[in-house]
Amino acid sequence: MTLTFLGTGTSTGVPTLACHCAVCESADPRDKRTRPSVLVEFDGRAVVIDTSPDFRGQALREKLERLDAVLFTHDHVDHVMGLDDVRVYCFRQDQAIPIYADAGVMASLRRIFAYVFDQTYPYGGIPKLDPHVIEGPFDLWGEPVTPIRVMHGHLPVLGFRLRDFAYLTDFSTIPEESVAALGSLDLLVLDALRHKPHPSHSTVEQSLAWVERLKPRRAFFTHIAHELGHEATNATLPPNVRLAYDGLKLELGGRAAPTFESKP
């Protein structure tokens, strides 16, 4: 199983429009961050978590040849607006793409992309989607997926666990009932927007505290704002914690996920 960070930036991306700070004008390619998304590949399958507005460019950059499913964490613009671009994979693979989201997010997707779902679009050339509402743990071609409920400010959103890897983007708090789903991790990816507190995102310091509590073997931070320079920030982090960057590829462990109850 392989993980690729398609995008590691916050909702505005980095560089941020009309900003001339040191990070936005950095020559370090790791400081160029598109909107947040990851690609998980296993057994010839390719699964994307969230389709950001930058999905087309991310897929081109990574030479993504196929797409087998999309999982959605929540319905904010920076996580869903690239959904139309999956249509190329529908055409090439001659099949509908399964998408997975909780009931509220699926309702939003049906509203935002009504031309896809209402079956009345007269011009053709639209994605073919196979919607699945997440109500608990589910299976992708033999791989168990555990949805993990976290809070993005006052908004409940989903993270996901596959094997001993967990992905938590866009969160400010992790409810106690979700903590059990985050034990015995090889890799934890979590939101770390900046140092300054934010009402709906975890900070570097807060995420470091979660790493200390959950004790994954390694952790990478994502959904990064332009306040954090890649090299300077990494120099302050523990050896097993790093900022992710667009295009970073990681090998994931092969152990099966533990069994536990985690209601989304």
C-alpha positions as CSV (number, residue, x, y, z in Angstrom):
1,M,0.0,0.0,0.0
2,T,1.4,3.4,-1.0
3,L,0.3,6.9,0.1
4,T,0.9,10.0,-2.1
5,F,0.2,13.5,-0.9
6,L,-1.6,15.1,-3.8
7,G,-2.0,18.4,-1.9
8,T,-0.9,19.6,1.5
9,G,-2.1,23.3,1.6
10,T,-4.9,25.1,3.3
11,S,-8.0,26.3,1.5
12,T,-6.2,29.2,-0.2
13,G,-3.2,27.1,-1.3
14,V,0.4,28.3,-1.0
15,P,1.4,30.7,-2.5
16,T,-1.7,32.5,-1.4
17,L,-3.1,35.0,-3.8
18,A,-1.6,38.6,-3.5
19,C,0.7,37.5,-0.7
20,H,4.4,38.3,-0.7
21,C,5.5,36.7,2.6
22,A,8.7,34.7,2.8
23,V,6.9,31.3,2.4
24,C,4.7,32.5,-0.5
25,E,7.8,33.7,-2.3
26,S,10.0,30.8,-1.3
27,A,12.0,29.0,-3.9
28,D,11.7,25.7,-2.1
29,P,9.3,23.5,-4.1
30,R,8.0,21.9,-0.8
31,D,6.5,25.3,0.0
32,K,4.3,25.1,-3.0
33,R,1.1,23.6,-1.6
34,T,-2.1,22.8,-3.5
35,R,-5.4,22.0,-1.8
36,P,-5.5,19.0,0.5
37,S,-6.0,15.4,-0.8
38,V,-4.2,12.1,-0.7
39,L,-4.0,9.1,-3.0
40,V,-3.9,5.5,-1.6
41,E,-2.8,2.7,-3.9
42,F,-3.0,-1.0,-3.2
43,D,-3.5,-4.2,-5.3
44,G,-3.7,-2.2,-8.5
45,R,-6.4,0.0,-7.1
46,A,-6.3,3.8,-6.7
47,V,-8.4,5.6,-4.1
48,V,-8.4,9.3,-3.6
49,I,-9.5,11.0,-0.3
50,D,-11.2,14.3,-1.4
51,T,-11.2,15.9,-4.8
52,S,-9.9,19.4,-4.3
53,P,-10.2,22.2,-6.9
54,D,-6.6,21.3,-7.9
55,F,-7.4,17.6,-8.5
56,R,-6.8,17.7,-12.3
57,G,-3.3,19.3,-11.9
58,Q,-2.5,16.9,-9.1
59,A,-3.5,13.8,-11.2
60,L,-1.4,15.1,-14.1
61,R,1.6,15.7,-11.9
62,E,1.4,12.2,-10.4
63,K,0.5,10.6,-13.8
64,L,-2.6,9.0,-12.3
65,E,-3.7,6.4,-14.9
66,R,-6.8,5.1,-13.1
67,L,-9.2,5.9,-10.3
68,D,-11.3,3.3,-8.5
69,A,-13.0,5.2,-5.7
70,V,-13.2,8.6,-3.9
71,L,-13.7,9.0,-0.2
72,F,-14.9,12.4,1.2
73,T,-14.1,13.9,4.6
74,H,-16.5,16.8,4.3
75,D,-18.2,19.1,1.8
76,H,-16.1,22.3,2.0
77,V,-15.1,23.8,-1.4
78,D,-11.4,22.9,-1.1
79,H,-12.3,19.2,-0.7
80,V,-15.0,18.6,-3.3
81,M,-14.8,21.0,-6.2
82,G,-12.6,18.8,-8.4
83,L,-15.2,16.0,-8.5
84,D,-16.2,16.8,-12.1
85,D,-12.7,15.9,-13.2
86,V,-13.1,12.2,-12.3
87,R,-15.3,11.9,-15.5
88,V,-12.2,11.2,-17.6
89,Y,-11.6,8.0,-15.5
90,C,-15.3,7.1,-15.9
91,F,-14.9,7.3,-19.7
92,R,-11.5,5.5,-19.9
93,Q,-12.6,2.7,-17.5
94,D,-16.2,2.6,-18.9
95,Q,-17.7,2.4,-15.4
96,A,-19.1,4.5,-12.7
97,I,-16.7,5.7,-9.9
98,P,-17.8,4.7,-6.4
99,I,-17.9,7.7,-4.1
100,Y,-18.2,7.4,-0.3
101,A,-19.5,10.1,2.1
102,D,-21.7,10.5,5.2
103,A,-25.3,11.3,4.6
104,G,-24.9,15.1,5.0
105,V,-22.0,15.3,2.7
106,M,-23.7,13.1,0.1
107,A,-26.7,15.4,0.2
108,S,-24.4,18.4,-0.4
109,L,-22.7,16.7,-3.3
110,R,-26.1,16.0,-4.9
111,R,-26.9,19.7,-4.5
112,I,-23.6,21.1,-5.7
113,F,-23.3,18.6,-8.6
114,A,-27.0,18.4,-9.4
115,Y,-26.3,18.1,-13.1
116,V,-24.5,14.9,-12.4
117,F,-27.0,13.3,-10.1
118,D,-30.4,14.5,-11.4
119,Q,-30.2,12.5,-14.7
120,T,-31.5,15.4,-16.8
121,Y,-28.3,17.0,-18.1
122,P,-28.8,17.2,-21.8
123,Y,-25.2,17.7,-23.0
124,G,-23.4,14.6,-22.0
125,G,-19.8,14.4,-20.8
126,I,-20.5,14.2,-17.1
127,P,-19.1,11.9,-14.5
128,K,-20.8,8.6,-13.8
129,L,-20.8,8.1,-10.0
130,D,-21.9,5.3,-7.8
131,P,-22.8,6.9,-4.4
132,H,-22.4,5.0,-1.1
133,V,-23.5,6.6,2.2
134,I,-21.0,5.9,5.0
135,E,-22.8,4.6,8.1
136,G,-19.9,2.7,9.7
137,P,-16.8,0.7,8.7
138,F,-16.9,-0.5,5.1
139,D,-14.8,-2.6,2.7
140,L,-12.8,-1.6,-0.5
141,W,-11.8,-4.8,-2.4
142,G,-10.9,-6.6,0.7
143,E,-9.4,-3.7,2.6
144,P,-11.3,-2.6,5.7
145,V,-11.9,1.2,6.0
146,T,-12.8,2.7,9.3
147,P,-14.4,6.2,9.3
148,I,-13.3,8.3,12.3
149,R,-15.5,11.2,13.4
150,V,-13.6,14.3,14.3
151,M,-14.7,17.9,14.8
152,H,-13.8,20.8,12.4
153,G,-14.8,23.6,14.7
154,H,-18.5,22.9,15.2
155,L,-18.7,20.8,12.0
156,P,-18.5,17.0,12.3
157,V,-16.2,15.6,9.6
158,L,-14.7,12.2,8.8
159,G,-11.1,10.9,8.9
160,F,-10.3,7.5,7.7
161,R,-8.1,4.5,8.8
162,L,-6.8,1.9,6.4
163,R,-4.6,-0.8,7.9
164,D,-2.2,1.0,10.2
165,F,-2.5,4.4,8.5
166,A,-5.0,7.2,9.5
167,Y,-5.8,10.5,7.8
168,L,-7.3,13.3,9.7
169,T,-7.4,16.6,7.8
170,D,-9.5,19.6,8.8
171,F,-10.0,19.0,12.5
172,S,-9.7,21.0,15.7
173,T,-10.6,18.3,18.2
174,I,-10.8,14.5,18.3
175,P,-13.7,13.2,20.4
176,E,-12.8,10.7,23.1
177,E,-15.0,8.1,21.4
178,S,-12.8,8.3,18.3
179,V,-9.5,8.0,20.1
180,A,-9.7,4.1,20.3
181,A,-9.7,4.0,16.5
182,L,-6.3,5.7,16.4
183,G,-4.2,3.2,18.3
184,S,-1.2,1.1,17.0
185,L,-0.6,3.3,14.0
186,D,2.4,3.2,11.8
187,L,1.5,6.5,10.1
188,L,-0.8,9.3,11.3
189,V,-1.5,12.2,9.0
190,L,-3.1,15.2,10.7
191,D,-4.0,18.8,10.3
192,A,-1.5,21.3,11.5
193,L,-2.4,24.7,10.0
194,R,0.0,27.1,11.7
195,H,1.2,28.1,15.2
196,K,-1.5,30.7,15.9
197,P,-4.7,29.2,17.3
198,H,-7.6,28.7,14.8
199,P,-11.2,28.0,15.7
200,S,-11.6,25.0,13.3
201,H,-8.0,23.7,12.7
202,S,-5.4,22.1,14.8
203,T,-2.2,24.0,15.3
204,V,1.4,22.6,15.2
205,E,1.5,22.5,19.0
206,Q,-1.9,20.8,19.3
207,S,-1.1,18.2,16.7
208,L,2.2,17.5,18.4
209,A,0.2,16.9,21.6
210,W,-2.0,14.4,19.7
211,V,1.1,12.6,18.4
212,E,2.5,12.4,21.9
213,R,-0.8,10.9,23.1
214,L,-1.5,8.5,20.2
215,K,2.1,7.5,19.7
216,P,2.2,6.6,16.0
217,R,5.5,5.3,14.7
218,R,5.6,8.4,12.4
219,A,3.4,11.4,11.8
220,F,3.1,13.9,8.9
221,F,1.3,17.3,9.1
222,T,-0.9,18.5,6.3
223,H,-3.4,21.3,5.5
224,I,-0.5,23.7,6.0
225,A,-0.9,27.5,5.8
226,H,1.7,30.0,4.5
227,E,2.8,30.9,8.0
228,L,4.9,27.7,8.1
229,G,8.0,27.3,6.0
230,H,8.9,23.7,5.2
231,E,12.6,23.6,6.2
232,A,12.4,26.0,9.1
233,T,9.4,24.2,10.6
234,N,10.9,20.7,10.2
235,A,13.9,21.8,12.1
236,T,11.8,22.4,15.2
237,L,9.9,19.0,15.1
238,P,10.7,15.7,16.7
239,P,12.5,13.2,14.5
240,N,9.3,11.1,13.8
241,V,7.2,14.1,12.8
242,R,7.5,16.1,9.6
243,L,5.5,18.4,7.4
244,A,4.2,16.6,4.4
245,Y,4.6,18.2,0.9
246,D,2.9,17.8,-2.4
247,G,4.1,14.7,-4.2
248,L,5.6,13.0,-1.1
249,K,5.2,9.2,-1.4
250,L,5.2,6.8,1.5
251,E,5.1,3.1,1.8
252,L,2.4,1.9,4.3
253,G,2.6,-1.1,6.6
254,G,0.9,-4.4,5.7
255,R,-0.7,-5.2,9.0
256,A,-4.5,-5.5,9.1
257,A,-6.4,-2.8,11.0
258,P,-7.4,-3.8,14.5
259,T,-11.1,-4.4,15.2
260,F,-13.0,-1.8,17.1
261,E,-16.2,0.1,17.0
262,S,-16.0,3.6,15.5
263,K,-19.3,5.2,14.5
264,P,-19.0,8.0,12.0
